[in-house]
Amino acid sequence: MVHEFISSNFSSGNALFPFHIIIDSGARLITIRKRKLIGYNQTVLKANRIVSVHINRFNELLFMSGITITTASENIYLNGFIPKDAIQIQRLIESLL
């Protein structure tokens, strides 16, 4: 099953180009996309490479949450998700671990 989440445009750094997170439970892949003026940056993570997922509540505004995905080699910080979506993203990713 594939789940897609889009960050809010009202958060810092996401005004024009919000984050897109696509979680594919069947393939056990997490795709993170950030659009640019031309094209986009894309990171694809295999579930077995993820160490942890952490929600940073109230980091941006009172109604926004950030998500930190820790892999063996880096930390990926995504901001601007409503708390309900952040919790669902965390649960979906942790179910793949």
trRosetta pair geometry for C-beta under 8 A, 3 or more apart (Angstrom, degrees):
i j d omega theta_ij theta_ji phi_ij phi_ji
1 24 7.9 179 89 -151 34 47
1 25 4.8 12 52 35 76 124
1 26 6.6 125 4 -31 38 94
2 22 6.4 -8 -169 -173 101 94
2 23 7.1 159 -154 82 50 50
2 24 5.0 -11 -103 -104 85 72
2 25 7.4 -144 -73 13 36 77
2 26 7.7 -48 -54 16 75 103
3 22 7.4 163 83 -155 48 47
3 23 4.6 -7 58 57 97 101
3 25 7.5 57 -3 -28 99 100
3 88 7.7 -135 172 144 150 113
3 92 5.9 -100 45 -124 150 163
4 20 6.6 -14 -167 -171 98 95
4 21 7.1 160 -153 84 48 52
4 22 5.0 -10 -103 -104 82 76
4 23 7.8 -169 -75 21 37 67
5 20 7.3 156 81 -157 49 48
5 21 4.7 -7 57 57 98 100
5 23 7.8 28 1 -4 103 103
5 81 6.7 22 158 -124 128 120
5 85 5.2 137 -145 -173 127 120
5 88 7.5 159 -80 86 136 111
5 89 5.8 -70 10 -76 163 114
6 18 5.4 69 179 113 87 135
6 19 7.2 166 -152 86 47 53
6 20 5.5 -15 -101 -103 76 72
6 21 8.0 -166 -73 22 32 69
7 11 6.3 -75 162 39 111 135
7 14 5.1 -98 110 -134 120 156
7 18 4.3 -165 67 -169 84 103
7 19 4.3 53 -2 44 125 90
7 20 7.9 -114 5 -63 80 35
7 78 6.7 -150 -66 169 135 97
7 79 6.8 78 -151 98 147 44
7 80 3.5 73 178 94 116 111
7 81 5.3 -76 -113 -67 79 67
8 11 5.0 97 77 -14 97 102
8 14 6.4 96 87 102 51 143
8 18 6.8 179 75 -119 13 132
8 64 6.3 -112 38 -107 135 112
8 80 4.6 -143 47 177 78 95
8 81 7.1 165 -6 -96 88 22
8 82 6.7 94 -45 -46 120 80
9 14 5.7 -140 -125 125 35 92
9 15 5.7 67 -179 -141 81 34
9 16 7.7 83 -145 -52 103 14
9 18 5.6 -84 -77 -57 65 116
9 80 7.8 84 -46 -172 12 139
10 14 7.6 -12 43 82 25 108
10 15 7.7 58 -99 -101 23 68
10 61 7.3 -31 126 2 104 151
10 64 7.6 -152 92 -66 92 131
10 80 7.4 153 66 -145 57 104
11 14 4.7 31 68 33 88 125
11 60 4.7 -3 -144 177 100 164
11 61 6.8 -128 -106 2 77 105
11 64 5.0 139 -96 -141 119 158
11 79 5.4 -161 150 131 137 97
11 80 3.0 -159 43 -103 152 97
12 60 5.5 -156 8 -135 100 108
12 79 6.4 -17 61 113 88 148
12 80 7.4 -152 42 -67 55 103
13 79 6.7 79 53 61 117 124
13 80 7.7 -132 68 -38 84 129
14 17 6.8 -110 -146 82 50 47
14 18 4.4 50 -169 -105 108 67
14 19 6.6 -65 -111 -6 118 77
14 79 7.0 -145 -29 89 123 88
14 80 4.5 2 2 -62 158 170
16 35 7.8 -113 125 89 82 112
17 34 6.0 78 140 -180 115 71
17 35 4.0 -140 -144 71 110 90
17 36 6.6 32 -116 -79 167 27
17 40 7.9 178 -163 -117 125 91
18 35 7.8 31 47 22 45 105
18 80 6.5 -130 -139 110 96 148
19 32 6.6 -25 -165 -165 106 90
19 33 7.2 141 -162 76 55 51
19 34 5.6 -28 -103 -88 68 85
19 78 5.0 158 166 -152 175 108
19 79 7.6 126 -4 50 135 47
19 80 6.7 145 21 57 106 117
19 81 8.0 -59 67 -57 120 95
20 31 7.8 -13 111 112 92 92
20 32 7.4 152 81 -158 56 41
20 33 4.3 -10 58 59 105 103
20 34 7.7 -173 21 -71 74 38
20 35 8.0 63 -5 -29 111 90
21 30 6.8 -17 -167 -170 93 93
21 31 7.3 152 -158 81 43 55
21 32 5.7 -10 -105 -104 73 72
21 33 8.0 -167 -73 23 31 71
21 78 6.8 52 -61 -169 122 170
21 89 6.1 36 102 -128 155 128
22 30 7.3 156 81 -159 53 45
22 31 4.2 -7 57 58 103 106
22 32 8.0 -158 25 -68 70 31
22 33 7.4 33 -4 -4 105 108
23 29 7.8 176 -151 92 40 51
23 30 5.4 -8 -107 -110 72 78
23 31 8.0 -156 -69 26 32 69
23 89 7.1 172 -38 -138 139 71
23 92 4.9 77 135 135 165 135
23 93 6.6 -112 -120 -70 133 73
23 96 7.7 -145 -168 -31 108 140
24 27 4.4 6 121 42 126 102
24 28 7.2 -54 96 5 81 15
24 29 4.7 9 52 56 112 89
24 30 7.7 -159 25 -75 71 34
24 31 7.3 44 -8 -6 105 103
25 28 7.0 19 -169 -78 31 51
25 92 7.1 -99 -76 -166 103 98
25 95 7.5 -16 -124 100 111 117
25 96 6.6 -142 -128 -82 66 105
28 46 6.5 38 119 -162 96 70
28 47 4.1 -82 178 5 97 126
28 48 7.4 40 147 -21 133 82
28 96 5.3 147 -139 -159 82 117
29 44 5.9 -14 -170 -169 114 97
29 45 7.0 145 -161 75 60 48
29 46 6.2 -39 -104 -103 69 50
29 47 7.1 -100 -72 -30 26 83
30 44 7.3 154 80 -157 48 48
30 45 4.5 -15 61 60 99 102
30 47 7.0 108 -16 -77 98 68
30 50 7.3 53 16 -56 140 138
30 69 7.4 -162 115 -139 155 160
30 93 6.3 22 -81 -109 142 104
30 96 7.7 -176 -45 52 104 162
31 42 6.5 -15 -169 -165 95 101
31 43 7.3 158 -155 83 47 49
31 44 5.1 -13 -103 -104 77 77
31 45 7.8 -170 -75 22 32 69
32 42 7.0 154 81 -155 53 50
32 43 4.5 -6 56 58 103 98
32 44 7.8 -166 22 -74 68 34
32 45 7.4 35 -5 -5 104 106
32 76 6.7 175 7 168 172 146
32 78 6.8 -128 -141 -79 128 132
33 40 5.2 19 -171 154 98 139
33 41 7.1 155 -153 81 49 52
33 42 5.1 -11 -102 -102 78 81
34 40 6.2 163 81 -166 39 89
34 41 4.8 -7 59 55 95 101
34 42 8.0 -171 25 -73 62 42
35 39 7.7 -178 -150 117 62 33
35 40 4.5 -51 -105 -101 47 102
36 39 5.7 3 53 75 107 69
36 40 5.8 172 8 -101 79 37
36 41 6.5 81 -35 -21 112 84
43 76 6.8 -165 99 -117 162 147
45 49 5.7 -132 -167 72 86 119
45 50 6.0 74 155 -60 131 100
45 69 7.1 -142 -10 147 174 143
45 71 6.5 -134 -135 -83 124 131
45 76 7.9 -125 -54 4 141 154
46 49 4.8 88 66 -1 84 108
46 50 7.9 -153 94 -15 48 84
47 50 5.9 -52 -158 19 42 114
47 93 7.4 -176 -125 -158 91 68
47 96 3.8 -111 -132 144 141 118
47 97 6.2 -146 174 -80 99 47
48 97 8.0 132 -99 -133 40 56
49 71 5.1 8 145 -147 93 110
49 72 6.2 -93 -165 4 75 101
50 53 6.9 10 173 -50 128 91
50 69 6.1 -58 -133 -174 110 100
50 70 7.2 100 -165 77 67 52
50 71 5.7 -60 -104 -96 46 74
50 93 6.5 -97 143 177 167 111
50 96 7.6 61 43 90 136 110
50 97 6.2 -99 85 -91 106 103
51 70 4.6 -59 64 108 107 98
51 71 6.1 145 -1 -131 91 19
51 72 6.3 128 -46 -66 114 55
52 69 7.8 -179 93 -152 48 43
52 70 4.6 13 53 46 84 117
53 67 6.7 -14 -169 -171 92 101
53 68 7.4 159 -157 83 44 54
53 69 5.5 -10 -107 -107 78 70
53 70 7.5 -152 -72 20 33 77
53 89 7.5 -149 -178 124 141 85
53 90 4.8 175 121 -132 125 75
53 93 4.7 105 -50 89 155 136
53 94 6.0 -118 36 -55 124 87
54 67 7.3 151 79 -159 47 53
54 68 4.6 -12 61 59 98 101
54 70 7.2 40 -1 -15 105 108
54 90 7.8 63 -105 -117 8 122
55 65 5.5 -9 -171 176 100 129
55 66 7.4 144 -164 80 51 48
55 67 5.9 -27 -105 -103 60 69
55 83 7.7 79 -179 -140 138 73
55 86 4.9 104 -128 152 118 120
55 87 6.7 -6 -73 -79 159 57
55 90 5.6 -64 -46 -55 107 144
56 59 4.3 34 129 -47 110 136
56 65 6.4 152 77 -171 54 71
56 66 3.9 -14 61 66 112 100
56 67 7.2 -152 18 -70 83 20
56 68 6.2 69 -27 -18 111 103
56 77 7.9 1 9 -144 141 101
57 65 5.1 -30 -110 -114 53 101
57 83 6.4 35 -124 -109 99 110
57 86 7.7 164 -89 95 73 157
58 61 7.7 -88 -148 103 58 27
58 62 5.9 2 -129 -130 97 43
58 64 7.5 107 -115 67 29 58
58 65 7.2 -6 -25 -94 36 67
59 64 7.0 -82 58 104 71 91
59 65 6.8 79 16 -148 97 37
59 66 4.3 -33 46 1 148 117
59 79 6.6 -108 91 -127 123 108
60 64 4.0 -33 61 86 118 134
60 65 7.8 -106 18 -43 100 8
60 66 6.6 124 -27 -48 98 98
60 79 5.5 118 -57 -179 127 117
60 80 6.2 43 -18 -79 169 57
61 64 4.7 72 44 11 83 109
63 82 6.7 -19 158 -127 88 79
63 83 7.5 -102 -168 -13 54 99
64 79 6.9 47 154 175 123 83
64 80 5.5 -36 -156 -126 127 35
64 81 6.8 111 -161 55 74 34
64 82 6.9 -66 -112 -92 51 41
64 83 8.0 174 -158 -45 13 71
65 81 5.2 -49 68 76 86 85
65 82 7.1 42 17 156 97 13
65 83 4.8 104 -27 -92 132 62
65 86 4.0 -61 90 -31 137 164
66 77 6.1 1 176 -172 122 91
66 78 6.5 163 -161 86 71 47
66 79 4.2 -26 -105 -104 98 74
66 80 7.5 46 -92 -4 68 44
66 81 7.3 129 -101 27 23 92
66 86 7.7 55 68 -120 10 137
67 77 7.4 158 82 -154 48 46
67 78 4.7 -10 58 61 95 99
67 79 7.8 -168 21 -78 63 34
67 81 6.3 21 -21 20 110 140
67 86 5.6 -168 -65 -141 104 94
67 89 6.0 -45 -101 98 159 138
67 90 6.9 -155 -129 -65 113 89
68 75 5.7 -11 -169 -173 104 106
68 76 7.1 151 -157 76 51 48
68 77 5.3 -16 -102 -100 78 73
68 78 7.9 -177 -78 23 33 68
69 75 7.3 152 77 -160 46 53
69 76 4.5 -13 59 59 97 103
69 78 7.3 31 -5 -1 103 108
69 93 7.1 -109 -115 -165 111 164
70 74 8.0 -159 -147 103 49 38
70 75 5.3 -19 -103 -106 72 79
70 76 7.9 -163 -73 22 28 70
71 74 5.6 13 53 52 104 67
71 75 7.7 -171 24 -82 68 32
71 76 7.2 43 -7 -10 105 104
78 81 7.0 44 123 -24 103 116
81 85 4.7 -123 -177 88 105 113
81 86 4.4 133 103 -64 125 88
81 89 6.9 -46 -166 0 166 141
82 85 5.0 82 59 13 80 104
82 86 7.0 -151 90 -10 36 91
83 86 5.4 -56 -143 36 34 115
83 87 6.3 34 160 -20 68 103
84 87 6.1 -55 -152 34 28 109
84 88 6.6 24 152 -14 62 108
85 88 5.6 -58 -147 40 34 110
85 89 6.1 38 154 -22 69 104
86 89 5.7 -51 -146 34 30 112
86 90 6.4 31 154 -18 63 105
87 90 5.7 -54 -149 36 31 112
87 91 6.4 28 154 -17 65 107
88 91 5.8 -54 -145 38 32 110
88 92 6.2 32 157 -19 65 107
89 92 5.9 -57 -147 37 28 109
89 93 6.3 21 159 -13 64 109
90 93 6.1 -61 -146 40 27 105
90 94 6.1 21 159 -14 65 112
91 94 5.9 -58 -141 42 28 108
91 95 6.3 33 157 -26 63 106
92 95 5.8 -54 -150 30 29 113
92 96 7.1 26 152 -18 60 103
93 96 5.8 -57 -160 31 38 111
93 97 7.1 44 146 -32 66 99
94 97 5.5 -42 -153 15 43 118
